[in-house]
């Protein structure tokens, strides 16, 4: 069978595995799109390659088509007839939808089987026989970039190497001179392995093409419905699917975290099948397909060099990175920033000399680069500088918290222009770290650590002080496939004073329905319970770039506030008309206008709304509604300080997080419960890559971590009690001072945990351990140091 290798190196590539009644493998569990059932709906399953690189000699579909209920098999040559076998990635690269002659990574889509029932489609996929000729595999990005390496992307005319892009920021010569002049220098090679978003819900869609209208409705799990609609129009416009004939509906989503921003081949195959057959087609990937073929992040090899004076003043930073982007560059980054916002790597520190560069390599891995719950590579940048900062503290013999305090950007320096070009809006980094130290009892912990160390016990204290960068746009710098990264809000106030608010974002559990309604309530005085929030339907929502990179509140939230203020301005005119006074005679308080000096004379926002439809002044347009497209003048820069305490078992190498204090600053907070929920979830997602999660490949491109049997995500048992607190430093340029918080915890948690583990072992000469810091890694270090029990 084409689906299984005889050496069984691929766990679960056969569809027999899908039949197991294990909730980790059952297709569609927890998938809201899977609840959609349309008349005459068909089902699609996908045949995937067991090889990382192979020539396709032949695809034999005869047995599959003989199975009752199997209606069609779509392969690369089928799509090629319509020029649909290639599609753009979100980073303006290209990738196969289905291959014509070669597969380029393990679990790549080879062909799609359409059937009347889900398991008939699975049987049909099992029956497809593919004759492969294995070819040499390249999975090491350093080898891929080496001179003379075989060119992987032969589809790119004139391509002579495997460099996806080179990007840099800062003055290289200046940074190198400053490093050479430094009294003290540390250098660490830091690797953040490939990980997966592993959201509760896998990807999936229902494509419904109405041949009479020539219109496609696509129900799908996407974080960016409008962007997907535009991409589909770019891919399929030449066959009649122009943008006005495409409707994308994103219902409730069971988690996204960046993995549901791209367009995956399965979506395009489902659309093609529905157009050809004329019936709705459903495709929901199972857990292993999800883990093996899409939604990858990280895979950054970073060499970090940090220089300082003898007193601990940081002077220079240089980071050189090799990034593994897999077979295609599918990174969800703004066009002008192919390595994302990695140049935030100077972090919270007042560095005067810095340079960073990234070389992205093509390899025989699935397309990588998803902005997994971090704003475009900020996680990698923060990990690099925070690990280097701890290494510097260790070399200088200075307490890590003290070293950070010494080098923080001071509050009076804001707005602060970093040496790598960013203008930080506001911050008070010292206050956040002091609060975290007070909560956790830092000095007492250091004394306890000394006592334990004298007894041979291993206890570590890790500090991470990070600066995030969120809220993409502004459009003068930020776009995706040319689409400027503004966002939108439309508010309609009904005659009875109730409101409908629509947005270009898409929630995946962040509580947009609550937050947006509260913004309307604050701005207009309409109770939040009377505000209906809608998003995720391109036929009704204003155009927006979607939800990722912690941009919902900084962009759509701002658009909401400004749209509400437009409504309030009109309501003022209506109130003046009703009260027979001039507009400037009126004062506003949430919910009503009243006459200056005579507060008993007033009109509520509800009365103004009714007048907008029944008693508005002559010449005034009826109705009370507004739309605003918000183009932020700058990004926002939330920050925080995290302190982690770990204990290490000398006998097993197991790391136990005993305490974790997270102090965040996301500017003004709309809903504290939602913010706390975001931080708790992010911290749990942060402990995953720090201690457990990793996707790796052997020399033949076989994946390890392709199922929940060997990809370990933290459960309630591994999750410690998170202790959280806040400082508040409003953003001066945002309409209500908010900054965004959705990704801060996933950015700050991994280096805090890594720093704590290294701190527990630093007296043994350990300066760095790559994450995930598994018990085996720690045990091997302890064995080599001869300190195991």
Protein Blocks (a to p, Z undefined) as FASTA:
>chain_A
ZZbcfklpaghkamklmmpccfklmghihpaklmpccehiacddddddfbfbdcdfbacf
klmmmpghiabdcdfklmmmnopmbccdfkopacdfbdfkbccbehiafbdcddfbfklm
mmmmmmpccddddddddfbfklmmpghiacfblmlghiabfcfbdcdedjfklmmmmmmm
pmbdcddddddddddfkiabdcdddddddfknopacdddddfblmlmmmmmmmmmmmnop
afklpccdddddehjelpambccfklmmmmmmmmmnopacdddddfklmmmmgoieejia
cdddddddfkopafbdcddddddebjbdcbdcdfklmnljmlmmnmmadcfbdcdddddd
ddddddehiaghiaehllmmmmmmmmmmmmmmmmnopafklmmmmmpccfklpccddfko
pacfbdcfklmmmmmmmmnommlmmmmmmmmmmnopacddddddddddehiacfklgcce
hiacbddddddddfkopacdddfbdceheommmmmmmmmmmmnopafklpccdehiaklp
ccdebjeehlmmmmmmmmmmmmmmmmmmmmmmmmmmmnopafklpccdehiacdehilmb
ccdfklmmmmmmmmccehiagdjddddddddfbdcdddddddddddddfknopacdfbdc
ddddehjafblmlmmmmmmmmmmmmmmmmmmgccdddfkopaehiafklpccddfklpcc
ddddddddddfkbmnlpabjklmmmmmmmmmmmmmmmmmmmmnopabdcddddfklmmmm
mmmnopaZZ
